[in-house]
Amino acid sequence: MLYALATATTKSSSSPVIIIIYVVIFGGLYFFYLRPRSRKQKAARVQARQVDVGERARTIGGLIGTIVSRTDESVTLRTASGVELEFIPSAIAGRVDPVPPSTDDDATSGNDDSSHEGDDK
């Protein structure tokens, strides 16, 4: 009976230690992994939304246009058809980079080299 009483007090005294260890582990995980990661993601979102007048931008709704004017309260986009629309700055999803034109010469030159392998004789 004395042994059972001794083990019962040992188990109850180790329980708070385990809880403290879990709190320290989860606190370290938050401060060293989750918090810096969320800050980095927020900074990337803010940087992507920074567009200047004359650049092409995309809204969160998918509309693409050229920035005509920008103030702290609104951003005005001009679409391809010439319509100007006014948005709040948080509705700008990011900059739209122009797509570089693809050249078909590069794709066909690779095929020409392989077809003339036996012509060196």
PADO-777701 format. One line per field, with one value per residue (C-alpha): residue number from 1; y, x negated, z negated. Coordinates in Angstrom, 3 decimals. Layout:
! residues N
k = NUM|...
north = Y|...
east = X|...
up = Z|...
! end
This chain:
! residues 121
k = 1|2|3|4|5|6|7|8|9|10|11|12|13|14|15|16|17|18|19|20|21|22|23|24|25|26|27|28|29|30|31|32|33|34|35|36|37|38|39|40|41|42|43|44|45|46|47|48|49|50|51|52|53|54|55|56|57|58|59|60|61|62|63|64|65|66|67|68|69|70|71|72|73|74|75|76|77|78|79|80|81|82|83|84|85|86|87|88|89|90|91|92|93|94|95|96|97|98|99|100|101|102|103|104|105|106|107|108|109|110|111|112|113|114|115|116|117|118|119|120|121
north = 0.000|2.324|1.546|2.431|5.698|6.530|5.824|7.832|10.889|10.424|10.256|13.329|15.364|14.480|15.532|19.306|18.806|17.173|19.989|22.568|20.704|20.722|24.445|25.185|23.059|24.638|28.117|27.570|26.220|29.310|31.853|30.180|28.775|29.932|33.610|34.343|32.396|34.401|37.672|36.678|35.784|39.083|41.032|39.164|39.997|43.682|43.827|42.139|44.713|47.652|48.792|52.176|54.236|52.791|49.180|46.361|44.912|42.122|42.432|39.730|39.230|38.467|41.749|42.874|46.489|49.341|51.610|55.116|56.772|55.760|57.380|56.074|55.460|54.191|52.701|53.365|50.690|51.070|47.859|46.896|48.250|51.672|51.451|52.946|51.195|52.333|49.842|49.997|49.272|45.955|44.648|44.692|41.160|42.010|43.072|41.372|40.841|40.846|37.425|37.240|36.338|32.755|32.134|29.154|29.131|27.627|24.751|23.838|24.145|21.291|19.016|19.961|18.925|15.493|14.765|15.343|12.992|10.553|13.254|13.687|10.798
east = 0.000|-2.875|-4.308|-1.000|-0.854|-4.452|-3.845|-0.611|-2.415|-5.209|-2.763|-0.873|-4.056|-5.382|-2.155|-2.778|-6.339|-5.069|-2.566|-5.338|-7.502|-4.646|-4.051|-7.759|-7.896|-4.779|-5.919|-9.287|-7.586|-5.405|-8.195|-10.823|-8.721|-5.102|-5.525|-8.441|-6.708|-3.482|-5.445|-7.319|-4.053|-2.481|-5.506|-5.325|-1.616|-2.234|-5.111|-3.041|-0.280|-2.654|-2.011|-2.731|-0.920|-1.456|-1.964|0.437|2.187|4.612|7.464|8.569|11.579|9.353|9.683|6.476|5.809|3.331|3.070|4.200|4.137|3.425|4.264|4.395|8.141|8.474|6.751|8.103|7.584|8.115|9.131|8.269|11.606|10.850|13.198|11.807|12.747|12.024|10.961|9.844|6.088|6.629|8.475|5.230|3.825|0.535|-1.480|-1.044|-4.350|-4.292|-4.747|-7.917|-7.193|-8.067|-10.197|-9.413|-12.961|-14.371|-11.901|-12.514|-16.311|-16.506|-14.664|-16.883|-20.078|-18.770|-17.539|-20.984|-23.015|-23.828|-24.811|-28.405|-29.805
up = 0.000|-0.735|2.735|4.417|2.495|3.484|7.184|7.141|5.802|8.346|11.258|10.145|9.679|13.160|14.872|14.537|15.798|18.975|19.496|19.082|21.616|24.148|23.589|24.125|27.298|28.821|27.793|29.457|32.562|32.742|32.209|34.362|37.223|37.500|36.634|39.040|41.790|41.506|41.431|44.591|46.364|45.339|46.621|49.949|50.296|49.554|52.032|54.759|54.302|54.743|58.310|59.867|62.473|65.944|64.815|65.562|62.523|61.673|59.197|56.783|59.071|62.058|63.965|65.680|66.585|66.596|63.536|64.518|61.095|57.532|54.214|50.660|50.973|54.563|57.590|61.079|63.749|67.481|69.241|72.824|74.035|72.513|69.534|66.322|63.090|59.551|56.853|53.255|52.934|51.127|54.223|56.229|56.229|57.881|60.857|64.221|65.973|69.766|71.319|73.426|77.051|77.907|80.954|83.131|84.578|81.379|81.430|85.077|84.943|82.441|84.837|87.807|85.986|85.114|88.652|90.216|88.026|90.851|93.397|92.113|94.236
! end
